[in-house]
């Protein structure tokens, strides 16, 4: 079966199925990383370390390309790369270690979620005249953005659905989502990736027309906000958004380089274009680190 060359998250846009080509590339990259880590653990001297543009490196591993970017330079550093974890080597983790790993995963998801929530608030403010939603819906977006990735505690596959369930059932440790917002926040988080909101889906179909419209609008904003921290490194330090004619203009500032984030916006902006009938344009200003 032929596969489209333009896929995202391992999903072919044409056939809407997992693309085996992307899987092979990911497996190859994982094996290479494991081999390099093993070699680093055995070496006593200096080893190569990665370039400063973290975002570009993430994009390269994901199979994307960056126009106008040179290949990252390799330089020597005194710190060895970390040795592979038992999980990466295929060994079963002890029960206590597995628990610690889940805690670390949850913490990482919340740190990422906090950054995404900040971007989402700015997007909500900038598009106020388009959606006309009140502060209560703004709270729905806040909770959905903060918790949209908590499903990672059980793995990447279908994590958006697990995140929605955890929000709906209020199962996220230390995060008490108001009862009146849970169902809506769960749906918005559910649609931060993969399929668009559809009346064919039971929980979405149960909403009235006004609620369905609001969920679609918030999901479109969340996808943009999520794309702005695609590498989970805080590459985008500041966001300014404004409406300009037929487009939403995003001005981002970055100290690490945000090529992966801008590349990701290409696909993540599609729902926004459908819902608001506006284009999304962006400008990136790379500022020197303090």
BALOBA-1460 file (C-alpha; in Angstrom, 3 decimals):
// residues 290
<rec num="1" residu="x" x="0.000" y="0.000" z="0.000"/>
<rec num="2" residu="x" x="1.360" y="3.415" z="-0.953"/>
<rec num="3" residu="x" x="1.778" y="5.944" z="1.823"/>
<rec num="4" residu="x" x="1.653" y="9.724" z="1.771"/>
<rec num="5" residu="x" x="4.987" y="11.474" z="2.333"/>
<rec num="6" residu="x" x="3.346" y="14.134" z="4.542"/>
<rec num="7" residu="x" x="2.521" y="12.581" z="7.911"/>
<rec num="8" residu="x" x="2.427" y="13.877" z="11.469"/>
<rec num="9" residu="x" x="2.650" y="11.870" z="14.726"/>
<rec num="10" residu="x" x="3.109" y="8.732" z="12.625"/>
<rec num="11" residu="x" x="-0.279" y="9.158" z="10.935"/>
<rec num="12" residu="x" x="-0.597" y="9.405" z="7.186"/>
<rec num="13" residu="x" x="-2.979" y="12.235" z="6.252"/>
<rec num="14" residu="x" x="-4.264" y="10.288" z="3.229"/>
<rec num="15" residu="x" x="-4.949" y="6.830" z="4.646"/>
<rec num="16" residu="x" x="-5.391" y="7.957" z="8.302"/>
<rec num="17" residu="x" x="-3.565" y="4.882" z="9.537"/>
<rec num="18" residu="x" x="-0.292" y="4.356" z="11.325"/>
<rec num="19" residu="x" x="2.436" y="4.691" z="8.742"/>
<rec num="20" residu="x" x="4.996" y="1.846" z="8.844"/>
<rec num="21" residu="x" x="7.642" y="4.075" z="7.247"/>
<rec num="22" residu="x" x="7.487" y="6.511" z="10.182"/>
<rec num="23" residu="x" x="7.594" y="3.585" z="12.647"/>
<rec num="24" residu="x" x="10.781" y="2.259" z="11.029"/>
<rec num="25" residu="x" x="12.407" y="5.681" z="11.215"/>
<rec num="26" residu="x" x="11.464" y="6.043" z="14.890"/>
<rec num="27" residu="x" x="12.774" y="2.561" z="15.721"/>
<rec num="28" residu="x" x="16.021" y="3.278" z="13.902"/>
<rec num="29" residu="x" x="16.476" y="6.555" z="15.797"/>
<rec num="30" residu="x" x="15.777" y="4.815" z="19.128"/>
<rec num="31" residu="x" x="18.365" y="2.106" z="18.432"/>
<rec num="32" residu="x" x="20.937" y="4.687" z="17.450"/>
<rec num="33" residu="x" x="20.314" y="6.690" z="20.621"/>
<rec num="34" residu="x" x="20.618" y="3.540" z="22.754"/>
<rec num="35" residu="x" x="23.893" y="2.590" z="21.057"/>
<rec num="36" residu="x" x="25.350" y="6.066" z="21.555"/>
<rec num="37" residu="x" x="24.313" y="6.053" z="25.206"/>
<rec num="38" residu="x" x="25.942" y="2.659" z="25.775"/>
<rec num="39" residu="x" x="29.154" y="3.817" z="24.140"/>
<rec num="40" residu="x" x="29.120" y="6.975" z="26.259"/>
<rec num="41" residu="x" x="28.745" y="4.975" z="29.454"/>
<rec num="42" residu="x" x="31.816" y="2.921" z="28.576"/>
<rec num="43" residu="x" x="34.009" y="5.864" z="27.617"/>
<rec num="44" residu="x" x="36.070" y="7.783" z="30.165"/>
<rec num="45" residu="x" x="36.957" y="10.874" z="28.130"/>
<rec num="46" residu="x" x="35.053" y="13.641" z="26.396"/>
<rec num="47" residu="x" x="32.055" y="12.711" z="24.272"/>
<rec num="48" residu="x" x="30.061" y="14.644" z="21.685"/>
<rec num="49" residu="x" x="27.121" y="16.661" z="22.985"/>
<rec num="50" residu="x" x="24.145" y="18.007" z="21.084"/>
<rec num="51" residu="x" x="23.854" y="21.405" z="19.434"/>
<rec num="52" residu="x" x="22.201" y="24.351" z="21.143"/>
<rec num="53" residu="x" x="19.073" y="24.369" z="18.967"/>
<rec num="54" residu="x" x="17.109" y="21.759" z="20.920"/>
<rec num="55" residu="x" x="13.984" y="22.364" z="18.877"/>
<rec num="56" residu="x" x="15.674" y="21.665" z="15.540"/>
<rec num="57" residu="x" x="17.087" y="18.381" z="16.859"/>
<rec num="58" residu="x" x="13.628" y="17.256" z="18.005"/>
<rec num="59" residu="x" x="12.247" y="18.091" z="14.585"/>
<rec num="60" residu="x" x="15.028" y="16.102" z="12.868"/>
<rec num="61" residu="x" x="14.266" y="13.004" z="14.945"/>
<rec num="62" residu="x" x="10.575" y="13.411" z="14.126"/>
<rec num="63" residu="x" x="11.363" y="13.219" z="10.424"/>
<rec num="64" residu="x" x="10.701" y="16.866" z="9.550"/>
<rec num="65" residu="x" x="12.832" y="19.361" z="7.705"/>
<rec num="66" residu="x" x="13.736" y="22.959" z="8.367"/>
<rec num="67" residu="x" x="14.293" y="25.349" z="5.479"/>
<rec num="68" residu="x" x="17.249" y="27.639" z="5.743"/>
<rec num="69" residu="x" x="18.752" y="25.816" z="8.749"/>
<rec num="70" residu="x" x="22.248" y="24.415" z="8.661"/>
<rec num="71" residu="x" x="23.090" y="21.057" z="10.106"/>
<rec num="72" residu="x" x="23.691" y="21.233" z="13.825"/>
<rec num="73" residu="x" x="27.316" y="21.470" z="14.847"/>
<rec num="74" residu="x" x="28.905" y="18.940" z="17.186"/>
<rec num="75" residu="x" x="31.270" y="20.071" z="19.871"/>
<rec num="76" residu="x" x="33.108" y="18.440" z="22.751"/>
<rec num="77" residu="x" x="31.877" y="18.607" z="26.303"/>
<rec num="78" residu="x" x="33.130" y="17.030" z="29.505"/>
<rec num="79" residu="x" x="29.868" y="15.398" z="30.606"/>
<rec num="80" residu="x" x="29.132" y="11.860" z="29.361"/>
<rec num="81" residu="x" x="25.716" y="11.043" z="27.940"/>
<rec num="82" residu="x" x="23.444" y="9.174" z="30.373"/>
<rec num="83" residu="x" x="23.456" y="5.391" z="30.291"/>
<rec num="84" residu="x" x="20.280" y="3.752" z="28.951"/>
<rec num="85" residu="x" x="17.571" y="3.071" z="31.512"/>
<rec num="86" residu="x" x="16.395" y="-0.511" z="32.214"/>
<rec num="87" residu="x" x="13.141" y="0.279" z="30.420"/>
<rec num="88" residu="x" x="14.978" y="1.452" z="27.288"/>
<rec num="89" residu="x" x="17.060" y="-1.727" z="27.350"/>
<rec num="90" residu="x" x="13.913" y="-3.881" z="27.490"/>
<rec num="91" residu="x" x="14.380" y="-4.990" z="31.124"/>
<rec num="92" residu="x" x="11.359" y="-4.962" z="33.469"/>
<rec num="93" residu="x" x="11.369" y="-2.112" z="35.954"/>
<rec num="94" residu="x" x="10.987" y="-2.813" z="39.693"/>
<rec num="95" residu="x" x="7.569" y="-1.809" z="41.030"/>
<rec num="96" residu="x" x="8.892" y="1.168" z="42.999"/>
<rec num="97" residu="x" x="10.938" y="2.340" z="40.000"/>
<rec num="98" residu="x" x="7.859" y="2.098" z="37.772"/>
<rec num="99" residu="x" x="5.959" y="4.251" z="40.253"/>
<rec num="100" residu="x" x="8.719" y="6.856" z="40.241"/>
<rec num="101" residu="x" x="8.730" y="6.817" z="36.443"/>
<rec num="102" residu="x" x="4.968" y="7.492" z="36.371"/>
<rec num="103" residu="x" x="5.410" y="10.340" z="38.839"/>
<rec num="104" residu="x" x="8.162" y="11.855" z="36.701"/>
<rec num="105" residu="x" x="5.992" y="11.465" z="33.602"/>
<rec num="106" residu="x" x="3.055" y="13.177" z="35.314"/>
<rec num="107" residu="x" x="5.268" y="16.001" z="36.525"/>
<rec num="108" residu="x" x="6.656" y="16.498" z="33.013"/>
<rec num="109" residu="x" x="3.115" y="16.559" z="31.590"/>
<rec num="110" residu="x" x="2.064" y="19.224" z="34.125"/>
<rec num="111" residu="x" x="5.147" y="21.386" z="33.478"/>
<rec num="112" residu="x" x="4.425" y="21.206" z="29.740"/>
<rec num="113" residu="x" x="0.739" y="21.817" z="30.451"/>
<rec num="114" residu="x" x="1.487" y="24.949" z="32.451"/>
<rec num="115" residu="x" x="3.384" y="26.443" z="29.502"/>
<rec num="116" residu="x" x="0.602" y="25.453" z="27.099"/>
<rec num="117" residu="x" x="-2.020" y="26.990" z="29.419"/>
<rec num="118" residu="x" x="-0.153" y="30.308" z="29.312"/>
<rec num="119" residu="x" x="-0.148" y="30.276" z="25.505"/>
<rec num="120" residu="x" x="-3.823" y="29.243" z="25.447"/>
<rec num="121" residu="x" x="-4.831" y="32.202" z="27.641"/>
<rec num="122" residu="x" x="-3.077" y="34.616" z="25.281"/>
<rec num="123" residu="x" x="-4.800" y="33.031" z="22.265"/>
<rec num="124" residu="x" x="-8.180" y="33.127" z="24.037"/>
<rec num="125" residu="x" x="-7.705" y="36.847" z="24.743"/>
<rec num="126" residu="x" x="-6.552" y="37.670" z="21.217"/>
<rec num="127" residu="x" x="-9.497" y="35.898" z="19.551"/>
<rec num="128" residu="x" x="-12.195" y="37.181" z="21.916"/>
<rec num="129" residu="x" x="-14.059" y="39.006" z="19.156"/>
<rec num="130" residu="x" x="-14.188" y="35.802" z="17.096"/>
<rec num="131" residu="x" x="-15.465" y="33.334" z="19.695"/>
<rec num="132" residu="x" x="-17.289" y="35.663" z="22.141"/>
<rec num="133" residu="x" x="-16.894" y="33.158" z="24.992"/>
<rec num="134" residu="x" x="-17.003" y="34.256" z="28.633"/>
<rec num="135" residu="x" x="-14.559" y="33.681" z="31.504"/>
<rec num="136" residu="x" x="-16.198" y="30.356" z="32.416"/>
<rec num="137" residu="x" x="-15.207" y="28.922" z="29.050"/>
<rec num="138" residu="x" x="-11.792" y="30.481" z="29.562"/>
<rec num="139" residu="x" x="-11.532" y="28.364" z="32.715"/>
<rec num="140" residu="x" x="-12.440" y="25.274" z="30.702"/>
<rec num="141" residu="x" x="-9.564" y="26.032" z="28.328"/>
<rec num="142" residu="x" x="-7.174" y="26.597" z="31.260"/>
<rec num="143" residu="x" x="-7.903" y="23.182" z="32.783"/>
<rec num="144" residu="x" x="-7.853" y="21.392" z="29.416"/>
<rec num="145" residu="x" x="-4.495" y="22.956" z="28.535"/>
<rec num="146" residu="x" x="-2.936" y="22.161" z="31.910"/>
<rec num="147" residu="x" x="-4.033" y="18.503" z="31.901"/>
<rec num="148" residu="x" x="-4.161" y="17.619" z="28.188"/>
<rec num="149" residu="x" x="-1.083" y="15.339" z="28.375"/>
<rec num="150" residu="x" x="-1.568" y="13.592" z="31.745"/>
<rec num="151" residu="x" x="-2.575" y="10.424" z="29.876"/>
<rec num="152" residu="x" x="1.136" y="9.948" z="29.118"/>
<rec num="153" residu="x" x="1.444" y="8.178" z="32.498"/>
<rec num="154" residu="x" x="0.193" y="5.065" z="30.661"/>
<rec num="155" residu="x" x="2.095" y="5.646" z="27.413"/>
<rec num="156" residu="x" x="1.938" y="7.800" z="24.302"/>
<rec num="157" residu="x" x="-0.584" y="5.801" z="22.290"/>
<rec num="158" residu="x" x="-4.126" y="7.225" z="22.667"/>
<rec num="159" residu="x" x="-2.958" y="9.402" z="25.554"/>
<rec num="160" residu="x" x="-5.471" y="12.103" z="24.561"/>
<rec num="161" residu="x" x="-8.324" y="9.716" z="25.345"/>
<rec num="162" residu="x" x="-6.819" y="8.738" z="28.696"/>
<rec num="163" residu="x" x="-6.272" y="12.395" z="29.537"/>
<rec num="164" residu="x" x="-9.952" y="13.048" z="28.845"/>
<rec num="165" residu="x" x="-10.995" y="10.155" z="31.107"/>
<rec num="166" residu="x" x="-8.705" y="11.286" z="33.924"/>
<rec num="167" residu="x" x="-10.089" y="14.835" z="33.754"/>
<rec num="168" residu="x" x="-13.690" y="13.644" z="33.542"/>
<rec num="169" residu="x" x="-13.250" y="11.379" z="36.581"/>
<rec num="170" residu="x" x="-11.026" y="13.898" z="38.427"/>
<rec num="171" residu="x" x="-8.190" y="11.363" z="38.775"/>
<rec num="172" residu="x" x="-5.174" y="13.681" z="38.399"/>
<rec num="173" residu="x" x="-3.277" y="13.836" z="41.717"/>
<rec num="174" residu="x" x="-3.162" y="17.325" z="43.192"/>
<rec num="175" residu="x" x="-5.507" y="18.789" z="40.552"/>
<rec num="176" residu="x" x="-9.149" y="19.256" z="41.587"/>
<rec num="177" residu="x" x="-11.064" y="20.263" z="38.477"/>
<rec num="178" residu="x" x="-14.384" y="22.004" z="39.322"/>
<rec num="179" residu="x" x="-17.227" y="19.559" z="38.778"/>
<rec num="180" residu="x" x="-19.142" y="21.872" z="36.437"/>
<rec num="181" residu="x" x="-16.137" y="22.163" z="34.096"/>
<rec num="182" residu="x" x="-14.924" y="18.558" z="33.961"/>
<rec num="183" residu="x" x="-17.026" y="17.255" z="31.065"/>
<rec num="184" residu="x" x="-16.139" y="20.240" z="28.857"/>
<rec num="185" residu="x" x="-12.445" y="20.350" z="29.802"/>
<rec num="186" residu="x" x="-12.190" y="16.600" z="29.155"/>
<rec num="187" residu="x" x="-13.605" y="17.002" z="25.644"/>
<rec num="188" residu="x" x="-11.345" y="19.938" z="24.787"/>
<rec num="189" residu="x" x="-8.303" y="17.965" z="25.994"/>
<rec num="190" residu="x" x="-9.539" y="14.920" z="24.050"/>
<rec num="191" residu="x" x="-9.425" y="16.907" z="20.818"/>
<rec num="192" residu="x" x="-5.950" y="18.430" z="21.241"/>
<rec num="193" residu="x" x="-4.712" y="15.876" z="18.693"/>
<rec num="194" residu="x" x="-5.833" y="13.397" z="16.066"/>
<rec num="195" residu="x" x="-9.519" y="13.512" z="15.047"/>
<rec num="196" residu="x" x="-11.531" y="16.715" z="14.982"/>
<rec num="197" residu="x" x="-14.700" y="17.053" z="17.103"/>
<rec num="198" residu="x" x="-17.534" y="15.190" z="15.415"/>
<rec num="199" residu="x" x="-21.207" y="14.430" z="16.116"/>
<rec num="200" residu="x" x="-20.371" y="10.802" z="15.422"/>
<rec num="201" residu="x" x="-18.648" y="10.754" z="18.825"/>
<rec num="202" residu="x" x="-21.107" y="10.089" z="21.649"/>
<rec num="203" residu="x" x="-19.969" y="12.574" z="24.278"/>
<rec num="204" residu="x" x="-19.618" y="15.412" z="21.795"/>
<rec num="205" residu="x" x="-22.992" y="14.621" z="20.207"/>
<rec num="206" residu="x" x="-24.641" y="14.861" z="23.659"/>
<rec num="207" residu="x" x="-23.847" y="18.605" z="23.827"/>
<rec num="208" residu="x" x="-26.205" y="21.226" z="22.452"/>
<rec num="209" residu="x" x="-25.242" y="23.317" z="19.421"/>
<rec num="210" residu="x" x="-23.822" y="26.215" z="21.479"/>
<rec num="211" residu="x" x="-21.670" y="23.889" z="23.584"/>
<rec num="212" residu="x" x="-20.431" y="21.998" z="20.526"/>
<rec num="213" residu="x" x="-19.384" y="25.271" z="18.913"/>
<rec num="214" residu="x" x="-17.517" y="26.346" z="22.066"/>
<rec num="215" residu="x" x="-15.694" y="23.009" z="22.386"/>
<rec num="216" residu="x" x="-14.597" y="23.157" z="18.746"/>
<rec num="217" residu="x" x="-13.304" y="26.696" z="19.180"/>
<rec num="218" residu="x" x="-11.390" y="25.882" z="22.370"/>
<rec num="219" residu="x" x="-9.936" y="22.708" z="20.837"/>
<rec num="220" residu="x" x="-8.665" y="24.788" z="17.907"/>
<rec num="221" residu="x" x="-6.954" y="27.215" z="20.308"/>
<rec num="222" residu="x" x="-5.493" y="24.367" z="22.381"/>
<rec num="223" residu="x" x="-3.927" y="22.777" z="19.308"/>
<rec num="224" residu="x" x="-2.120" y="26.017" z="18.502"/>
<rec num="225" residu="x" x="-0.971" y="26.418" z="22.110"/>
<rec num="226" residu="x" x="0.237" y="22.805" z="22.248"/>
<rec num="227" residu="x" x="2.232" y="23.250" z="19.034"/>
<rec num="228" residu="x" x="4.075" y="26.186" z="20.608"/>
<rec num="229" residu="x" x="5.685" y="23.796" z="23.122"/>
<rec num="230" residu="x" x="6.031" y="20.833" z="20.774"/>
<rec num="231" residu="x" x="9.566" y="19.988" z="21.914"/>
<rec num="232" residu="x" x="8.555" y="20.242" z="25.620"/>
<rec num="233" residu="x" x="11.652" y="22.369" z="26.240"/>
<rec num="234" residu="x" x="10.118" y="25.805" z="26.719"/>
<rec num="235" residu="x" x="11.694" y="26.876" z="23.424"/>
<rec num="236" residu="x" x="9.066" y="29.605" z="23.008"/>
<rec num="237" residu="x" x="9.596" y="32.015" z="25.878"/>
<rec num="238" residu="x" x="6.961" y="34.620" z="25.051"/>
<rec num="239" residu="x" x="3.902" y="34.812" z="22.816"/>
<rec num="240" residu="x" x="2.028" y="37.856" z="21.532"/>
<rec num="241" residu="x" x="-1.100" y="37.219" z="19.462"/>
<rec num="242" residu="x" x="-3.368" y="39.621" z="17.581"/>
<rec num="243" residu="x" x="-5.946" y="39.589" z="14.819"/>
<rec num="244" residu="x" x="-4.923" y="41.311" z="11.608"/>
<rec num="245" residu="x" x="-7.532" y="41.273" z="8.855"/>
<rec num="246" residu="x" x="-8.049" y="37.717" z="7.679"/>
<rec num="247" residu="x" x="-5.359" y="36.189" z="9.925"/>
<rec num="248" residu="x" x="-4.250" y="35.534" z="13.477"/>
<rec num="249" residu="x" x="-0.676" y="36.756" z="13.801"/>
<rec num="250" residu="x" x="1.597" y="35.089" z="16.357"/>
<rec num="251" residu="x" x="4.832" y="36.748" z="17.450"/>
<rec num="252" residu="x" x="7.070" y="34.393" z="19.403"/>
<rec num="253" residu="x" x="10.386" y="34.965" z="21.147"/>
<rec num="254" residu="x" x="12.832" y="32.137" z="21.689"/>
<rec num="255" residu="x" x="16.246" y="31.646" z="23.250"/>
<rec num="256" residu="x" x="16.644" y="28.020" z="22.119"/>
<rec num="257" residu="x" x="15.354" y="28.191" z="18.556"/>
<rec num="258" residu="x" x="11.748" y="27.236" z="17.821"/>
<rec num="259" residu="x" x="11.886" y="25.645" z="14.359"/>
<rec num="260" residu="x" x="10.110" y="22.467" z="15.525"/>
<rec num="261" residu="x" x="7.290" y="24.496" z="17.052"/>
<rec num="262" residu="x" x="6.767" y="26.590" z="13.918"/>
<rec num="263" residu="x" x="6.863" y="23.458" z="11.762"/>
<rec num="264" residu="x" x="4.232" y="21.865" z="14.003"/>
<rec num="265" residu="x" x="1.948" y="24.872" z="13.681"/>
<rec num="266" residu="x" x="1.508" y="24.019" z="9.996"/>
<rec num="267" residu="x" x="-0.622" y="20.978" z="10.824"/>
<rec num="268" residu="x" x="-2.018" y="22.087" z="14.179"/>
<rec num="269" residu="x" x="-3.508" y="25.252" z="12.650"/>
<rec num="270" residu="x" x="-5.861" y="23.357" z="10.338"/>
<rec num="271" residu="x" x="-8.741" y="23.111" z="12.836"/>
<rec num="272" residu="x" x="-8.380" y="26.832" z="13.620"/>
<rec num="273" residu="x" x="-8.721" y="27.647" z="9.918"/>
<rec num="274" residu="x" x="-11.874" y="25.529" z="9.670"/>
<rec num="275" residu="x" x="-13.528" y="26.868" z="12.821"/>
<rec num="276" residu="x" x="-12.691" y="30.574" z="12.564"/>
<rec num="277" residu="x" x="-12.121" y="30.864" z="8.798"/>
<rec num="278" residu="x" x="-8.881" y="32.733" z="9.470"/>
<rec num="279" residu="x" x="-5.303" y="32.028" z="8.501"/>
<rec num="280" residu="x" x="-2.503" y="31.700" z="11.050"/>
<rec num="281" residu="x" x="0.751" y="33.561" z="10.482"/>
<rec num="282" residu="x" x="3.768" y="33.676" z="12.742"/>
<rec num="283" residu="x" x="7.037" y="35.479" z="13.294"/>
<rec num="284" residu="x" x="9.889" y="34.163" z="15.413"/>
<rec num="285" residu="x" x="12.486" y="36.377" z="17.043"/>
<rec num="286" residu="x" x="15.429" y="34.496" z="18.504"/>
<rec num="287" residu="x" x="16.895" y="36.366" z="21.432"/>
<rec num="288" residu="x" x="20.246" y="35.694" z="23.072"/>
<rec num="289" residu="x" x="20.257" y="33.857" z="26.380"/>
<rec num="290" residu="x" x="20.838" y="35.922" z="29.491"/>
